[in-house]
Amino acid sequence: QNIPSRICSFILDHTQISTTAMSGRDYNGEPGCRTPEELQQDFRHFWDPTAYWHCGGDRDQPAQLRRCPANELFYDRERRCVKWKDWQWTEPQEP
């Protein structure tokens, strides 16, 4: 191969790797709401602390995006909205 085609191959290979790696970062934390452990539970939205996902009691229903009241953020550890001064960031964890 000549140098320009090697460069193109290199760029394409690394672009594909970067895109694959970033797709995990785009995940917003929406649970499947299919297992008994997920039903009737609230889960953090990975990138918006003012929002959270709620799984109802029916496996056929997708998660509902809900919002915390004004001046509150969803806190993983307590699985509820808390005043912003009581909130701490935690590493996102898949449901």
N, CA, C and O atoms as a MOPAC input file, in Angstrom:
PM7 MOZYME 1SCF
protein

 N      0.83900 1    -1.19200 1     0.00000 1
 C      0.00000 1     0.00000 1     0.00000 1
 C      0.87200 1     1.23800 1     0.00000 1
 O      1.97400 1     1.26400 1     0.54600 1
 N      0.32600 1     2.26600 1    -0.64000 1
 C      1.07900 1     3.51500 1    -0.61400 1
 C      0.73100 1     4.30100 1     0.65600 1
 O     -0.20200 1     3.94800 1     1.37700 1
 N      1.47200 1     5.33900 1     0.91100 1
 C      1.32800 1     6.09200 1     2.15700 1
 C     -0.06100 1     6.72100 1     2.30700 1
 O     -0.63500 1     6.60600 1     3.38900 1
 N     -0.64000 1     7.38100 1     1.29000 1
 C     -1.97400 1     7.96000 1     1.48400 1
 C     -3.03600 1     6.91300 1     1.84800 1
 O     -3.90100 1     7.18900 1     2.67900 1
 N     -2.99000 1     5.73300 1     1.25000 1
 C     -3.99900 1     4.71800 1     1.58600 1
 C     -3.75400 1     4.14700 1     2.98100 1
 O     -4.70600 1     3.75900 1     3.65900 1
 N     -2.50300 1     4.09100 1     3.41900 1
 C     -2.21400 1     3.66400 1     4.79500 1
 C     -2.77500 1     4.67800 1     5.79900 1
 O     -3.34900 1     4.30500 1     6.82200 1
 N     -2.59800 1     5.94800 1     5.49000 1
 C     -3.11100 1     6.99500 1     6.36900 1
 C     -4.63300 1     6.91500 1     6.44200 1
 O     -5.20900 1     7.01100 1     7.52600 1
 N     -5.28400 1     6.74000 1     5.30000 1
 C     -6.75100 1     6.62700 1     5.27900 1
 C     -7.20400 1     5.41600 1     6.08900 1
 O     -8.16600 1     5.50300 1     6.85200 1
 N     -6.52600 1     4.30700 1     5.92800 1
 C     -6.87800 1     3.10100 1     6.68600 1
 C     -6.71300 1     3.33700 1     8.18000 1
 O     -7.56800 1     2.94800 1     8.97600 1
 N     -5.61800 1     3.97300 1     8.55400 1
 C     -5.35700 1     4.27300 1     9.96800 1
 C     -6.47300 1     5.14700 1    10.54700 1
 O     -6.99900 1     4.86400 1    11.62300 1
 N     -6.82600 1     6.21200 1     9.82000 1
 C     -7.86900 1     7.12900 1    10.29100 1
 C     -9.20400 1     6.40600 1    10.40700 1
 O     -9.90000 1     6.55900 1    11.41100 1
 N     -9.56800 1     5.63400 1     9.41500 1
 C    -10.84200 1     4.91200 1     9.45600 1
 C    -10.88800 1     3.90800 1    10.60300 1
 O    -11.90300 1     3.80300 1    11.29300 1
 N     -9.81100 1     3.17800 1    10.81000 1
 C     -9.76500 1     2.21000 1    11.90600 1
 C     -9.94500 1     2.89800 1    13.25000 1
 O    -10.70500 1     2.42000 1    14.09200 1
 N     -9.26100 1     4.00900 1    13.46000 1
 C     -9.32700 1     4.70100 1    14.75200 1
 C    -10.63400 1     5.45500 1    14.94000 1
 O    -11.09500 1     5.62200 1    16.06900 1
 N    -11.23000 1     5.90700 1    13.85900 1
 C    -12.53600 1     6.55300 1    13.95500 1
 C    -13.56700 1     5.53500 1    14.41200 1
 O    -14.41100 1     5.84000 1    15.25500 1
 N    -13.50600 1     4.34200 1    13.87000 1
 C    -14.44600 1     3.29500 1    14.25100 1
 C    -14.27100 1     2.92500 1    15.72600 1
 O    -15.26100 1     2.73200 1    16.43200 1
 N    -13.05300 1     2.82600 1    16.18900 1
 C    -12.78900 1     2.51100 1    17.59300 1
 C    -13.32900 1     3.62500 1    18.48600 1
 O    -13.96500 1     3.34400 1    19.50200 1
 N    -13.08800 1     4.87600 1    18.12700 1
 C    -13.56000 1     5.99500 1    18.92800 1
 C    -15.08100 1     6.03700 1    18.98100 1
 O    -15.66300 1     6.29100 1    20.03600 1
 N    -15.72000 1     5.79100 1    17.85100 1
 C    -17.18200 1     5.79900 1    17.80500 1
 C    -17.74300 1     4.70600 1    18.68700 1
 O    -18.71200 1     4.93500 1    19.41100 1
 N    -17.15600 1     3.52700 1    18.64200 1
 C    -17.61100 1     2.42500 1    19.47300 1
 C    -17.43400 1     2.75200 1    20.94300 1
 O    -18.33100 1     2.50000 1    21.74700 1
 N    -16.29400 1     3.30800 1    21.30200 1
 C    -16.03200 1     3.64900 1    22.69900 1
 C    -16.98200 1     4.73600 1    23.18700 1
 O    -17.42000 1     4.69900 1    24.33700 1
 N    -17.30300 1     5.69300 1    22.34200 1
 C    -18.16100 1     6.79100 1    22.75600 1
 C    -19.61300 1     6.37400 1    22.87300 1
 O    -20.36100 1     7.01500 1    23.61000 1
 N    -20.04700 1     5.33400 1    22.18400 1
 C    -21.45200 1     4.95000 1    22.24400 1
 C    -21.86200 1     4.61400 1    23.67400 1
 O    -23.01300 1     4.84400 1    24.04500 1
 N    -20.95300 1     4.07600 1    24.48600 1
 C    -21.25100 1     3.81400 1    25.88400 1
 C    -21.46800 1     5.09800 1    26.66000 1
 O    -22.25300 1     5.12500 1    27.60800 1
 N    -20.79100 1     6.14600 1    26.27600 1
 C    -20.93500 1     7.43800 1    26.93900 1
 C    -22.27100 1     8.09300 1    26.60800 1
 O    -22.75900 1     8.93300 1    27.36500 1
 N    -22.85700 1     7.71400 1    25.49300 1
 C    -24.12200 1     8.30900 1    25.08900 1
 C    -25.29700 1     7.66800 1    25.81000 1
 O    -26.40400 1     8.20400 1    25.76300 1
 N    -25.09400 1     6.55100 1    26.46900 1
 C    -26.16900 1     5.86500 1    27.17200 1
 C    -26.65400 1     6.73600 1    28.32500 1
 O    -25.85000 1     7.23600 1    29.11100 1
 N    -27.95600 1     6.91500 1    28.42500 1
 C    -28.51400 1     7.83100 1    29.41400 1
 C    -28.99000 1     7.14500 1    30.68900 1
 O    -29.53900 1     7.80000 1    31.57600 1
 N    -28.78800 1     5.84200 1    30.79000 1
 C    -29.16300 1     5.13700 1    32.01000 1
 C    -30.57000 1     4.56800 1    32.00000 1
 O    -31.00600 1     3.98700 1    32.99400 1
 N    -31.28900 1     4.72200 1    30.89700 1
 C    -32.66800 1     4.22900 1    30.85900 1
 C    -32.70000 1     2.72100 1    31.09000 1
 O    -32.08800 1     1.96600 1    30.33500 1
 N    -33.41100 1     2.27900 1    32.13100 1
 C    -33.49400 1     0.84700 1    32.41100 1
 C    -34.49600 1     0.16400 1    31.48200 1
 O    -35.33700 1     0.81800 1    30.86500 1
 N    -34.39400 1    -1.14600 1    31.39600 1
 C    -35.30500 1    -1.90600 1    30.55400 1
 C    -36.67300 1    -2.12000 1    31.18500 1
 O    -37.64900 1    -2.39200 1    30.48600 1
 N    -36.74500 1    -1.99800 1    32.50600 1
 C    -38.01000 1    -2.20400 1    33.24300 1
 C    -38.59300 1    -3.58800 1    32.95600 1
 O    -39.79600 1    -3.72700 1    32.73600 1
 N    -37.73500 1    -4.61200 1    32.95800 1
 C    -38.19400 1    -5.95900 1    32.63700 1
 C    -38.02600 1    -6.95300 1    33.78400 1
 O    -38.72700 1    -7.96300 1    33.83900 1
 N    -37.11200 1    -6.67400 1    34.68600 1
 C    -36.86600 1    -7.62400 1    35.77000 1
 C    -37.60500 1    -7.17300 1    37.03400 1
 O    -37.88400 1    -5.98500 1    37.19500 1
 N    -37.92200 1    -8.10900 1    37.92900 1
 C    -38.59700 1    -7.72500 1    39.17500 1
 C    -37.81000 1    -6.68100 1    39.97200 1
 O    -38.40000 1    -5.85000 1    40.66200 1
 N    -36.46800 1    -6.72600 1    39.87400 1
 C    -35.64100 1    -5.76600 1    40.60600 1
 C    -35.78100 1    -4.35000 1    40.05800 1
 O    -35.55700 1    -3.37900 1    40.78200 1
 N    -36.14900 1    -4.22600 1    38.79000 1
 C    -36.28500 1    -2.90700 1    38.17000 1
 C    -37.68000 1    -2.31500 1    38.35800 1
 O    -37.83200 1    -1.09500 1    38.41000 1
 N    -38.69200 1    -3.16500 1    38.45800 1
 C    -40.06200 1    -2.67200 1    38.53600 1
 C    -40.30900 1    -1.90800 1    39.82800 1
 O    -39.79200 1    -2.26100 1    40.88800 1
 N    -41.10800 1    -0.86000 1    39.71800 1
 C    -41.45100 1     0.01700 1    40.84600 1
 C    -40.21100 1     0.67500 1    41.46600 1
 O    -40.14800 1     0.88100 1    42.67800 1
 N    -39.23300 1     0.99800 1    40.62400 1
 C    -37.99200 1     1.62100 1    41.09500 1
 C    -37.69200 1     2.88100 1    40.28800 1
 O    -38.16800 1     3.04600 1    39.16500 1
 N    -36.90200 1     3.75400 1    40.87800 1
 C    -36.40500 1     4.94900 1    40.20300 1
 C    -34.90800 1     4.79700 1    39.97600 1
 O    -34.19100 1     4.26000 1    40.82000 1
 N    -34.44600 1     5.27900 1    38.82400 1
 C    -33.04000 1     5.16200 1    38.44400 1
 C    -32.52700 1     6.50000 1    37.93800 1
 O    -33.26300 1     7.26100 1    37.31000 1
 N    -31.29300 1     6.77500 1    38.21000 1
 C    -30.68000 1     8.03400 1    37.79300 1
 C    -30.59700 1     8.14400 1    36.27600 1
 O    -30.39400 1     7.15000 1    35.57900 1
 N    -30.75200 1     9.33700 1    35.78800 1
 C    -30.42900 1     9.66500 1    34.40100 1
 C    -28.93600 1     9.94600 1    34.42600 1
 O    -28.47700 1    10.74300 1    35.24400 1
 N    -28.17400 1     9.31300 1    33.55300 1
 C    -26.72000 1     9.39300 1    33.65500 1
 C    -26.15300 1    10.79700 1    33.48300 1
 O    -25.13400 1    11.11600 1    34.09600 1
 N    -26.77900 1    11.64600 1    32.66900 1
 C    -26.14700 1    12.92600 1    32.35500 1
 C    -26.95700 1    14.13700 1    32.80200 1
 O    -26.48400 1    15.26600 1    32.67700 1
 N    -28.15500 1    13.93100 1    33.31800 1
 C    -28.98300 1    15.04900 1    33.77500 1
 C    -29.41600 1    14.79200 1    35.21300 1
 O    -30.34400 1    14.01500 1    35.43900 1
 N    -28.77400 1    15.41700 1    36.18300 1
 C    -29.10400 1    15.13100 1    37.57800 1
 C    -30.47800 1    15.65000 1    38.01000 1
 O    -30.95600 1    15.30700 1    39.09200 1
 N    -31.11400 1    16.47000 1    37.17500 1
 C    -32.46400 1    16.93400 1    37.51400 1
 C    -33.52400 1    15.93300 1    37.06700 1
 O    -34.70500 1    16.09900 1    37.36900 1
 N    -33.10100 1    14.89300 1    36.34600 1
 C    -34.04300 1    13.91600 1    35.80600 1
 C    -33.73400 1    12.51700 1    36.34000 1
 O    -32.62500 1    12.23500 1    36.79400 1
 N    -34.74300 1    11.65500 1    36.27200 1
 C    -34.55500 1    10.25200 1    36.64500 1
 C    -35.55700 1     9.40300 1    35.87200 1
 O    -36.53300 1     9.91300 1    35.32100 1
 N    -35.30100 1     8.11800 1    35.84100 1
 C    -36.16600 1     7.15600 1    35.15800 1
 C    -37.01700 1     6.42100 1    36.18600 1
 O    -36.52800 1     6.02800 1    37.24500 1
 N    -38.27600 1     6.24300 1    35.86800 1
 C    -39.17700 1     5.49800 1    36.75000 1
 C    -39.71500 1     4.28500 1    36.00600 1
 O    -40.26200 1     4.40300 1    34.90900 1
 N    -39.55100 1     3.11500 1    36.62100 1
 C    -40.15500 1     1.88900 1    36.09700 1
 C    -41.43900 1     1.64300 1    36.88400 1
 O    -41.42500 1     1.59800 1    38.11400 1
 N    -42.52800 1     1.48800 1    36.17500 1
 C    -43.80000 1     1.18500 1    36.82300 1
 C    -43.86400 1    -0.28600 1    37.20300 1
 O    -42.83300 1    -0.94800 1    37.31900 1
 N    -45.05400 1    -0.78600 1    37.39100 1
 C    -45.22300 1    -2.16900 1    37.80800 1
 C    -45.47400 1    -3.13200 1    36.66000 1
 O    -45.66500 1    -4.32700 1    36.88400 1
 N    -45.47700 1    -2.62300 1    35.42800 1
 C    -45.80100 1    -3.44400 1    34.26200 1
 C    -44.57700 1    -3.61800 1    33.37200 1
 O    -43.97600 1    -2.63100 1    32.94800 1
 N    -44.20900 1    -4.84400 1    33.08800 1
 C    -43.02500 1    -5.11100 1    32.24800 1
 C    -43.17600 1    -4.61200 1    30.82200 1
 O    -42.18000 1    -4.40700 1    30.12900 1
 N    -44.40500 1    -4.41600 1    30.37800 1
 C    -44.62600 1    -3.97500 1    28.99800 1
 C    -44.51400 1    -2.46400 1    28.83000 1
 O    -44.62500 1    -1.96100 1    27.71200 1
 N    -44.29900 1    -1.74400 1    29.90600 1
 C    -44.19400 1    -0.28600 1    29.85300 1
 C    -42.72500 1     0.13900 1    29.87100 1
 O    -41.95600 1    -0.33400 1    30.70900 1
 N    -42.33200 1     1.01700 1    28.96400 1
 C    -40.95700 1     1.53100 1    29.02100 1
 C    -40.79100 1     2.47100 1    30.21300 1
 O    -41.77400 1     2.93500 1    30.79000 1
 N    -39.56900 1     2.74000 1    30.56600 1
 C    -39.27300 1     3.66700 1    31.66400 1
 C    -39.81100 1     5.05700 1    31.31100 1
 O    -39.80200 1     5.46900 1    30.15100 1
 N    -40.27100 1     5.75200 1    32.32300 1
 C    -40.75800 1     7.11800 1    32.13900 1
 C    -39.69900 1     8.09000 1    32.65300 1
 O    -39.14700 1     7.91200 1    33.73900 1
 N    -39.42800 1     9.11700 1    31.85600 1
 C    -38.49900 1    10.15900 1    32.28800 1
 C    -39.26400 1    11.13300 1    33.16700 1
 O    -40.29000 1    11.67600 1    32.75800 1
 N    -38.76800 1    11.34900 1    34.35800 1
 C    -39.39400 1    12.27200 1    35.30100 1
 C    -38.38200 1    13.31900 1    35.73100 1
 O    -37.17500 1    13.14000 1    35.56900 1
 N    -38.88500 1    14.40200 1    36.27400 1
 C    -38.02900 1    15.50800 1    36.71800 1
 C    -38.18800 1    15.73700 1    38.21200 1
 O    -39.27300 1    15.57900 1    38.77100 1
 N    -37.09500 1    16.11000 1    38.83700 1
 C    -37.13800 1    16.49000 1    40.24600 1
 C    -37.77600 1    17.87900 1    40.37100 1
 O    -37.75700 1    18.65900 1    39.41900 1
 N    -38.33400 1    18.18400 1    41.53500 1
 C    -38.84200 1    19.53900 1    41.76400 1
 C    -37.71200 1    20.56600 1    41.65800 1
 O    -36.53300 1    20.21400 1    41.69200 1
 N    -38.08500 1    21.82300 1    41.53000 1
 C    -37.09700 1    22.89800 1    41.43900 1
 C    -36.14600 1    22.84000 1    42.63400 1
 O    -36.56600 1    22.56300 1    43.75700 1
 N    -34.87700 1    23.10100 1    42.38600 1
 C    -33.80900 1    23.12700 1    43.39800 1
 C    -33.48200 1    21.75600 1    43.98200 1
 O    -32.87400 1    21.66300 1    45.04900 1
 N    -33.88000 1    20.70000 1    43.29100 1
 C    -33.54400 1    19.34800 1    43.74200 1
 C    -32.90100 1    18.56100 1    42.61000 1
 O    -33.13100 1    18.83300 1    41.43200 1
 N    -32.07900 1    17.56800 1    42.99700 1
 C    -31.39400 1    16.68600 1    42.05500 1
 C    -31.62700 1    15.24900 1    42.49500 1
 O    -31.80800 1    14.97300 1    43.68100 1
 N    -31.62100 1    14.33100 1    41.52100 1
 C    -31.82700 1    12.92000 1    41.86000 1
 C    -30.53400 1    12.33400 1    42.41300 1
 O    -29.47400 1    12.42500 1    41.79400 1
 N    -30.64700 1    11.73500 1    43.58400 1
 C    -29.48100 1    11.16600 1    44.26900 1
 C    -29.58100 1     9.64400 1    44.25200 1
 O    -30.47300 1     9.05600 1    44.86400 1
 N    -28.64600 1     9.01900 1    43.53900 1
 C    -28.59200 1     7.55600 1    43.38400 1
 C    -28.72500 1     6.79400 1    44.69000 1
 O    -29.55900 1     5.90100 1    44.83900 1
 N    -27.89000 1     7.17100 1    45.61100 1
 C    -27.78600 1     6.38600 1    46.84700 1
 C    -29.10600 1     6.31600 1    47.59500 1
 O    -29.38700 1     5.32500 1    48.26800 1
 N    -29.91500 1     7.35700 1    47.48300 1
 C    -31.20000 1     7.36800 1    48.18000 1
 C    -32.36900 1     7.08800 1    47.24500 1
 O    -33.50500 1     6.91600 1    47.68700 1
 N    -32.07700 1     7.04300 1    45.94400 1
 C    -33.10200 1     6.80500 1    44.92300 1
 C    -34.28400 1     7.75300 1    45.04900 1
 O    -35.44700 1     7.35800 1    44.96900 1
 N    -33.93500 1     9.02400 1    45.25000 1
 C    -34.97100 1    10.05600 1    45.33900 1
 C    -34.33400 1    11.42000 1    45.07600 1
 O    -33.11200 1    11.55800 1    45.04600 1
 N    -35.18100 1    12.40700 1    44.89000 1
 C    -34.70400 1    13.76900 1    44.69800 1
 C    -34.36300 1    14.36200 1    46.06100 1
 O    -35.09100 1    14.17300 1    47.03500 1
 N    -33.25000 1    15.07800 1    46.11300 1
 C    -32.81600 1    15.73900 1    47.35400 1
 C    -32.46200 1    17.19300 1    47.02500 1
 O    -32.24100 1    17.54300 1    45.86500 1
 N    -32.41400 1    18.01100 1    48.04000 1
 C    -31.99300 1    19.40000 1    47.84300 1
 C    -30.59100 1    19.41200 1    47.24800 1
 O    -29.76200 1    18.56900 1    47.59000 1
 N    -30.32600 1    20.35700 1    46.36800 1
 C    -29.04900 1    20.36100 1    45.65600 1
 C    -27.86100 1    20.39100 1    46.60600 1
 O    -26.81000 1    19.83600 1    46.28700 1
 N    -28.00100 1    21.02700 1    47.76600 1
 C    -26.86100 1    21.10300 1    48.70400 1
 C    -26.56400 1    19.75200 1    49.35300 1
 O    -25.47100 1    19.56000 1    49.88600 1
 N    -27.51000 1    18.81500 1    49.32200 1
 C    -27.30900 1    17.48000 1    49.89800 1
 C    -26.89000 1    16.44300 1    48.85800 1
 O    -26.63300 1    15.28700 1    49.19500 1
 N    -26.82100 1    16.86200 1    47.59200 1
 C    -26.52600 1    15.95000 1    46.49200 1
 C    -25.02100 1    15.82000 1    46.28800 1
 O    -24.28100 1    16.79700 1    46.41000 1
 N    -24.57700 1    14.60800 1    45.97700 1
 C    -23.17200 1    14.36400 1    45.62600 1
 C    -23.13800 1    13.55900 1    44.34200 1
 O    -23.94300 1    12.64800 1    44.14900 1
 N    -22.20300 1    13.90000 1    43.46300 1
 C    -22.06500 1    13.15100 1    42.22500 1
 C    -21.50500 1    11.77900 1    42.52700 1
 O    -20.60700 1    11.63800 1    43.35700 1
 N    -22.03000 1    10.76900 1    41.85800 1
 C    -21.49900 1     9.41800 1    41.94400 1
 C    -21.30600 1     8.88500 1    40.53500 1
 O    -21.95000 1     9.35000 1    39.59500 1
 N    -20.43500 1     7.92700 1    40.39000 1
 C    -20.17700 1     7.31100 1    39.08500 1
 C    -21.43800 1     6.60100 1    38.60200 1
 O    -22.02400 1     5.82300 1    39.35500 1
 N    -21.87000 1     6.84800 1    37.36200 1
 C    -23.06100 1     6.14300 1    36.85500 1
 C    -22.85700 1     4.62800 1    36.85800 1
 O    -21.77600 1     4.13000 1    36.54200 1
 N    -23.92000 1     3.90700 1    37.22200 1
 C    -23.88500 1     2.44100 1    37.22000 1
 C    -25.10400 1     1.92300 1    36.46800 1
 O    -26.21700 1     2.40300 1    36.68200 1
 N    -24.90400 1     0.96300 1    35.60600 1
 C    -26.03200 1     0.42200 1    34.85300 1
 C    -27.04700 1    -0.18800 1    35.79000 1
 O    -26.69300 1    -0.80000 1    36.79700 1
 N    -28.33000 1    -0.01600 1    35.44600 1
 C    -29.39000 1    -0.61800 1    36.30000 1
 C    -29.27100 1    -2.12800 1    36.36700 1
 O    -30.07300 1    -2.78200 1    37.03400 1

